[in-house]
Amino acid sequence: VTFYTHEAATIAACAQLTHKPNALEVFAAPEARDIIWNNANIHKDIRRGKEVSANIFLGVGIIFWSIPLAAIQAFAKAEQIAMIPGFEWVLRLNGGNFQAFINGYLPVVALLTLICALPLIFEAIATGYEKRKTWSDVQDSIVGR
């Protein structure tokens, strides 16, 4: 059903459809471009269960967040880069000043790259595993995490 005024849509959404309270869940439908059509047929109980398990998984991920951070601090150094074949020049370039530059900025860039990847990971979890039905719901879950 398409309503042409906000007043008509509000009245229809608030109308009593049955004498049993909470028997039906009525709300305004999202716009068609906001719907993830591949996930539209997933039952809400299945989706809620997957949301709970994803939140538990992400909670465990928070506990182990220090592991990638420690790895970045350990391996994002000029000495580690010089161990890669063909990159021995990093230690000798510009009298060793480039080594200080690498040691100062590489850990920061690596950490920022990891942080920038988190929204993409959260979006993949929300659409692929949790099967959220709208893009606005996906965005809410990304911001909430």
Steps between C-alpha positions, in 0.01 A plus 500: 500500500631845414397800706533847354508695827687450826172531688343204318813286552508583872132418547539168319811405700323575831170329415384207712493200265395236753351481847807310629777734619844450340368233262627690198806716454410800282748758377561714196687316226848623407570643159570242231858618451567446873398133493760226456283274286718189543438516876130596486369147556703421815281440808553750780570232763782356288639849443487584871681176589773577250523855633557369853766252387673770291507732801653223713760435229582872478520520881762227495674694222521803729681288759755386240533846337839542667652218291490686165607820675803329650580342163491842334735642761735202466516472122448856376867596533768577246706204620214263416453659158872466429470124551278482189717415196566816299424744783842507666544857376242628753758499781768683300293762316575863588751412770244313713248787514254300291519223759381742769221617268386139439516413870292808585228483237460138388333380824257791485411436136458127565271567798293751304464247218375241747255748652374603153433134418273452803186660344541277194528195723195607702300557179591154373388347830172697499406416141659159451462329837229686693294551180375846598214609276565871442808708433398741776496208746846398375627856555348508851677177588834631366473820704388308807801273489 
